Amino acid sequence: MTLFKVIRDCIMKPSTKSTSSLSTLLGGSDPAAFLRDYWQKKPLLIRQAIPGFRGLVSTEQLRSLAASEDIQSRLIVRDGKKWELQHGPFAKNFWRKLKPQSPWTLLVQELNFHLPAAEQLLERFHFIPHARVDDIMVSHACVGGGVGPHVDSYDVFLLQGPGRRRWRISGQQDLTLRTGLPLKILKSFKHEQEWILEPGDMLYLPPHYSHEGVAIDECFTYSIGFRAPSSQEWVAEFLSDFAERLEWPGHFKDPSLKFSDHPGELPQAMNQFLAKELKKLHFTSRLIADFNGRFLTNPKPHVFFNPPEKSINMLDFQQQATQHGLRLDPRTRLMYSKEAAWCNGEPLETKHGVSPALIQLADKRYIGPEQLKLTLDKSVDSATKKQIWQWWLEWHEDGWLKIDV
């Protein structure tokens, strides 16, 4: 089965007008109440968060995805106390070699990049800033399959698809890991709560909450993950970026240098000079926002885009866009602040503030014909309008933006 057919034949196609409201999704809470009471604070079990949820892919479709070199996939097999980790792609005949007595779990990352239904599922969680979105991962496990007790450093919603899975969770402080394993499995896990999730049920877990999921039946679990950079990564990337852009005049001088019998001794004057220079560092809010905009929209190293087979001129592009609307590619990250905007790591020069059209596209990831005309024709000057069309055409040619036909 080709990747095209996998996308075409996905089982469930939820829409933004789904009968499952945000209140149902969040167990009766509205987004504000959920964020206040649960987000990064405590777990929440939600029965029938998406009633009638049948999943997004079948076994055959998922294995076809896992056979692609363009998709990140892993297989975890447990044989007694031994754990084995293999990375995809996996050939189609690979699955026949699995031992029936060894529980296995297939993990496929970034499902929202490859299935429209997964992208639409992610839209249900747009009450959380796009800057926090990581991806949707699917876990397909045979009876007894799992990845062992572990902790994640990010917020996650565990949505149960076909089949059942038993979840055990703990707020324990001991996060010591077992040694000599290819996986990060807790050495000691003492669960405090336990549930069996059935199709449509969902469990929210804040970061660093210990948990273990074991398949009761052959099952699918969809993990909607929201990641934040670690302080180490964030600061290191900022300083590296700052250093690359740095222009710092001057040199160290020591016209009053005194003779010494100890030439190997580090001169205190050099320490003092550097300390004085470092005090001159000043990180403005605009500089920080610009870095964050570029850093948080920069696609992951393995992500690539698929440009259209044929180029299109500006006139035809504008006609088709105003007829059908525009939609960001699932891989594209577009964000904005009051003064600036960024797309896939690139800053967008906005002399007159951020256009409502860009705001609409960043917030909804789609702009329809009516919204396009309203926000673009009536809200910006001609020069800005021309610049936005030029950006959009370039994004289309790069595969970042698609005409929503």
N, C-alpha and C positions, 0 to 999 in steps of 0.2 A: 504494500500500500504506500503510495507517495505521500509526502508531507502535505501536498495540496489537498489530497483526499482526507487526510486526518483533520485538517482545518475545516473542510467542507462538511464532514460527517459528524462533527462533535455533537454529543448527545443532547446537551441542554444549552439553550440560548437565552439566558435571562436578559431582561431589558431594564432600562432605567425606570420604566413604568410598571415594574413588578408589583404584584399584589402583596409581596412581603415588604412591609414598610420598615423604616428605620426602627420604629418602636418594637416591631416583632424581632428584627435582627438583633436588637440589644436587650432582649428579654423584658420588654415593657418600659425601658428607660429611653428618654430622648437623648440625643448625642451630648447635650450639655451636662445632663445628669450622669451619664456614663463616664464622661471624661473627668468629672468632679469626684465621683465616688469610687471608680475602679481603675482608670487608666494609670498604669505604673504604680498601682497601690495594692490591689488584691485580685485574685482570680474571680471569674464569673462563669457559671455554667448556664447556658441558654438552651432550653429545650425547644426544638422546632424553630430555630432562628430563621431557617428558610424551609417552610413546609413543602413537602413533596420534592425536595431536592434529590435529583437522580444522578448527580455527578456531571462531569464534563467530558470524560473520555472512557472508552471501554479498554479492556485488557489489551486487545489487539492494537488499538490506536496508540496506547501508551508505549507499547513495545516498539512500534514503528517510530515514535518520537525518540525513544532511547537508542535507536539504531543510527540516528543522525549525528554527524560530527559537529553540527552547529548547536547542539543542545547538551547542556551539562546534566549528566545522569550518574547515579551511583547505585551499586547493589551491595547490600549488607546481609551477610549470612551468619547465622549462629549455629555452631556445632558443639553442643554441650557448653563448656565454659570458654570455648574459643570463638573469636569473632574474626570475620574476614570482610575486607572492604575492597571492592573493585570499581574502577571508573569506566564509564562508557566511552565510545559507543559500543553497543552490544549487538552482535550479529543476530539475525532472525532465528537461527538454529541454536543459539546459545541456551535458550530456556529449557531445551530438552535435557541438558546436562545437569540441571539442578537436582540435588538429592531430595527426595520427598520428605525424609526425616529431619532435614536441616531447615528450620524456618528462615525465610528470606524476606527482604523488603527492598523494593525498587523505589528510588527517589529521583524525581525529575524536576529540575529547577526552572524558574522563569516561564511557567506555563502561560502567563499572560502575554508573553512576547510572541507566542506561536498559535494561540487559540483565541479567536474573537470572543468566545463564551467566557474564557477566563478573564479577559480584559473587562468584559461587562460585569463579571462578578466583582472585580476590584472596584468598579464604580460605586458599589454599595457602601464602600468604606471611605468615600470622599469627604467625610466629616473630619478626617485626619489629614494634616498638611501633606501635600505630595512630596515634600522634601524628606519625609520620613518613610516613604514607601520603599520596600525592598523588592519583593516579588511574591508570586503564588507558587508554592511547591506542592507537588502531589506525591503522596506516599501510598504505594500499592503493596500490600503485604498478604502473604498466605497465612493460614491459621497458625498462630503462635509467633508471627513475625513482629519485629520491632527493632529499635536501635539502642535499647538499653536505657536505664535511668540516666538522665543528663540535665543540664541547664543550658538555656540560651541567653545571649546578651541582648536580645531584642524582644519587643512586644510581638505576640503572635495570637492569631485567632485560628483555632483548630476546628475546621468544619468537616463533619462526617458525611461522606458520600455513601455509596452502596456498601453494605456489610456493617459489622459492629466492631468497635474497638473499646477495650477497657483502659481507662486513664487513671493513674494514681499520681497524686501530687503531694508536695511537701514544701513547707517554708523553712526547711532546715538550714542551719548556718554552715554546717560541715559540707564543703564542696570539693573535698579531696578526690582526685581522680585515680582510677586504677592505672597501674603502669604496664608498659609492654603491650598495649592494645592499639589498633589502628583507629579507634574511636575514642572520644572523650566520654567515658562512662564513669559514673560516680562509684567510689569505692564502697561507700555505705549509704544506703537509701532506705529511709524509714517513712513510708507514706502516711499522710494524715487524713486524706480524703480519697475516695474512690467512686468512679461512676462508669457506667457503660453507655457509650454514645451510639445512637442509632442515626440513620440517614436524616439529615436536616438539623441535627443537634450541633451545638458549637460550644467550645470552651475557650475563653480568653485567659491568657497567662501573661503577667508582667515579666520583665527581665529578671533573670537569676532565680526563678522559681523552679525548683526541682520537679521533674515529671517523667513518667514512663508510660508509653502506650503500647499495648499488646493486642494484636488482631484476634478477635474471637472467631470471626469468619474471614474468608478472603474479603478484603475490604480496601476502600480508598479513603484517604484523609487528605483534605486540602488545607495547607498551612498558608495563611495570609500574613506575611511577615512585615514588620515595620522596624527598620534598623536605624540606629544613630551611630555616627563615628565615635570611636573611643577617643578619650582626651589625648592620648599619646599620638594617635594617627592624625587627629585634627590639628593639634599644635605643630607637629612635625611638618605636615603638609603646608600649613600657613607660613612657617618660618622659611621653608624651602622656597616657596613661591615668592615670599618677600625678598629673599636674598637674590633671586634671579632678576628681580626688577629694581634692585637697590642701586642707587647712584650716591656714593658717600664721599664727599671731597675731603682733602687733607691727608697728611702723613704724620707719623710719629716723628718728633724732633727732640733732640737732647743737647742743645748748645751749652748747657752747664754741666756736662758730663765730668765727673771727677775720677782721678786715677784710683785704681783698686788692685790689690794683690790677689783678688778672687774673681777672675774673669768668668768662671763657671757659674757664678751666682746670678739668679734671675733678678734683673734690676726692678726695684719696687716702682720706679717711675713708669715702667711699661704697664704694670698692673693698674696703676692709678690712671694712666692715659686711657686704657680700654674701658675702665669703669666710668670715666667721665663721658666717653663717646656713647656708651650704651645708655646713659641717662638721657641722651638726646632723642632716643627712639620714641616715636609717638604714633600710635595706631588709631587713626580716625575711624569713626563709625562708618564712613563711606568706604574706606579702604577695606574694612572687615566685611562689609556687605558685598563688595565686589568680589572678594575672594570666595566668600560663601556661595555666592551666585554661580561662580564658575566651578567651584569644587563640587557642590551638591548637584549640579546638572550634568557634570561630566560623566558620560557613559562608562561602565566598567570596561576594563581592557579587552575582554573577550567579545564585547557587543559590537556588532557590525550592522549596517543598514543595506537595504536592497533598493538601489535606484530603479526608476522605471525603465523599461526596455527602450522606449522612445522619448526623446526630448520634446518639449512643447514650447511654443513661443508665448510671449507675455499676453497677447490678445486672446489666444485660445485658452490659456490658463485662467484668465480673469472671467471669461465667459462660462467656463465649466465650473469654476469655484462659486460664482454667483448663482449658478443654477442648482448645484448639488450641495454646496457647503464644503468645509475642509475639516479634516480630522488628523490629529497628531499620530504618528506611528507609535505603537505601544512602547518602543524603546526610547522615544524622544522624551527629554526632560526639559520643560519650559517653566521658568519661574520669574517672578518680578518683585520689585519693591516700589516705594513711592517714586524713586528717581530713575530706576534702571530696570533692565530685564536681561535674562540670560537664556540661551538655548544650547543644550548639549555642550556646555563648557565654554561657549563663546558669548562675550558681552554684546549687547545690542545698544548702539548709541541712540539715545532718545533725548533730543534737545528740548522737547516740550512736554516732558513727562511720559508716562507709559500710556499708550493708546488703549481705550476701552476694548478695542478688537483683540489686542494682545492679552488683556486681562481675561476676556471671555474665553479665548483659546487655551490659556494656561489653567484657568479654573475648571472648565468643563471638558477640556481636551478635544472639543469639537465646537465649530461655529457654523450654524446653519445659514442658508441664504438670507433669511430675514434679519437675523442678528448681524450678519456680515454687513448688510447694507446700512442698518441702523447705526452700528458702532463705527463703521469706517467712513461712510459718506457724510455723516452729519457731525462727527465729533472731532475731526482732525483737519489740519490745514493740508493743502495740496502736496507740499513737500514731504510731510510725514506720511501721508497716504501713499505716495509714490515709493517711499522707502520701505514701507510695510509690504507692499506688493512685491518689491524686489526681494526682500527677505523670504517671503513665502514661496516665490518661484524657485529661489536657490534651495530652500529646504525641500521642495518637491523634487528637484533634480538630484538631491543628495539622498532621497528616500526618507527624510525626516517627517514629511508632511504629505498627506494623500488627499486627493479629491474624493469626497465621500459618495462614490457611485455604487 
